[in-house]
Amino acid sequence: MVQSSLDTYQKIYTKILNFLSYKPRSEKEIINRLKKYSASEEIEQKILQSLETDGYVNDKNIIQMFIQSYLSSPKTKSLISLKQTLVKKGFNNEDIKAALEEVPPQAEEKKVLKDAQKKLRSLGKEPILQKKRKLQDYLYRKGYNPKAIKAVVDSLL
């Protein structure tokens, strides 16, 4: 019986390591995957403890990786959508809030500017007031900070 439990532990641990090999995962994602393999509570705790000891479970580092990815990515994405992604992944709200406070406000303004310039090209030869309204609506829907939207739209039009 003990051998069977050890075999089960090894199989599930290997599957979880394979799951982690594709990209970093939050503790919540790992727990959900463990439940998928329907391991006993004791085995789940042992695996989680082993993963933490080996350094595979560290939510704060993973949040920092997401923040760095946001800052260096050429894609336009608002801080609100980044926060929603982190919440969906199951990270602690306090950790998310602390990490997002470290993001400089200029980072989002650059993303707003890039998105606004791209949208302006598609608006063509519409009247300026209509362009301004459509541009603001578009940026609000994307979830950008209203102060950043106002500053960028006023500078562009």
C-alpha positions in Angstrom: 0.0 0.0 0.0 2.9 2.4 0.8 4.5 1.6 -2.6 1.3 2.4 -4.4 1.0 5.7 -2.6 4.6 6.5 -3.5 4.0 5.6 -7.1 0.9 7.8 -7.2 2.9 10.7 -5.7 5.7 10.3 -8.3 3.2 10.1 -11.2 1.3 13.2 -10.1 4.4 15.1 -9.3 5.8 14.4 -12.7 2.6 15.5 -14.4 2.6 18.7 -12.4 6.2 19.4 -13.3 5.3 18.9 -17.0 2.4 21.3 -16.4 4.8 23.9 -15.0 7.3 23.4 -17.8 5.2 25.4 -20.3 5.0 28.6 -18.3 5.0 29.7 -14.7 1.7 29.0 -12.9 0.0 30.4 -9.8 -0.6 28.4 -6.7 -4.3 28.3 -7.5 -3.7 26.9 -11.0 -1.5 24.2 -9.5 -4.1 23.3 -6.9 -6.8 23.1 -9.6 -4.6 20.8 -11.6 -3.9 18.6 -8.6 -7.6 18.3 -8.0 -8.0 17.3 -11.6 -5.7 14.3 -11.0 -7.9 13.4 -8.0 -5.1 12.8 -5.6 -5.7 12.4 -1.9 -5.5 15.5 0.2 -2.3 14.2 1.8 -0.6 13.7 -1.5 -1.7 17.1 -2.7 -0.2 18.7 0.3 3.1 16.8 -0.1 3.4 17.8 -3.7 2.6 21.5 -3.0 5.2 21.4 -0.2 7.8 19.8 -2.5 7.1 22.4 -5.2 7.4 25.3 -2.8 10.7 23.8 -1.5 12.0 23.5 -5.1 11.0 27.0 -5.9 8.2 26.3 -8.4 5.5 28.0 -6.4 6.2 31.7 -5.8 3.3 33.9 -6.7 5.1 37.2 -6.0 7.8 36.4 -8.5 5.3 35.3 -11.1 3.3 38.6 -10.7 6.6 40.5 -11.2 7.2 38.5 -14.4 3.7 39.5 -15.6 4.5 43.2 -14.8 7.8 43.1 -16.6 6.1 41.4 -19.6 3.5 44.2 -19.6 6.2 46.9 -19.5 8.3 45.4 -22.2 5.6 44.2 -24.5 4.9 46.2 -27.7 1.2 45.2 -27.4 -1.2 47.7 -26.0 -3.0 46.6 -22.9 -4.4 48.7 -20.0 -3.4 48.2 -16.4 -7.0 47.3 -15.6 -6.9 44.4 -18.1 -3.6 43.3 -16.6 -5.1 43.4 -13.2 -8.1 41.3 -14.4 -5.7 38.7 -15.9 -3.8 38.5 -12.6 -7.0 38.1 -10.6 -8.3 35.4 -13.0 -5.0 33.5 -12.5 -5.8 33.4 -8.8 -3.1 35.7 -7.3 -3.6 37.4 -4.0 -5.3 40.9 -4.3 -2.8 42.5 -2.0 0.2 41.2 -4.0 -1.5 42.4 -7.2 -2.1 45.8 -5.8 1.5 46.2 -4.5 2.9 45.1 -7.8 0.7 47.4 -9.8 1.7 50.4 -7.7 5.3 49.9 -8.8 4.3 50.4 -12.5 5.2 54.0 -13.5 2.3 56.0 -14.9 4.2 56.8 -18.0 4.1 53.2 -19.0 0.3 53.2 -19.5 0.4 56.7 -21.1 2.8 55.2 -23.8 0.4 52.4 -24.4 -2.6 54.8 -24.6 -0.7 57.0 -27.1 0.3 54.0 -29.3 -3.3 52.7 -29.3 -4.7 56.2 -30.0 -2.4 56.8 -32.9 -3.4 53.4 -34.4 -7.1 54.2 -34.0 -6.7 57.7 -35.5 -5.5 56.2 -38.7 -8.7 54.2 -39.0 -10.9 57.2 -38.4 -9.9 58.9 -41.6 -11.4 62.3 -42.6 -14.2 62.5 -40.0 -14.8 65.9 -38.3 -12.5 66.6 -35.4 -15.2 66.5 -32.7 -16.5 63.2 -33.9 -12.9 61.8 -34.1 -12.3 63.0 -30.5 -15.5 61.3 -29.2 -14.9 58.1 -31.0 -11.2 58.0 -29.9 -12.1 58.6 -26.3 -14.9 56.0 -26.4 -12.5 53.4 -27.9 -9.8 54.1 -25.3 -12.4 53.9 -22.4 -13.6 50.6 -23.7 -10.0 49.3 -23.7 -9.9 50.1 -19.9 -7.3 52.9 -19.9 -7.0 55.5 -17.1 -9.3 58.5 -17.8 -6.5 61.0 -17.0 -4.2 59.3 -19.5 -6.9 59.2 -22.1 -7.7 62.9 -21.7 -4.0 63.9 -21.9 -3.3 61.8 -25.0 -6.5 62.8 -26.9 -5.9 66.5 -26.1 -2.3 66.3 -27.3 -3.3 64.4 -30.5 -6.3 66.5 -31.5 
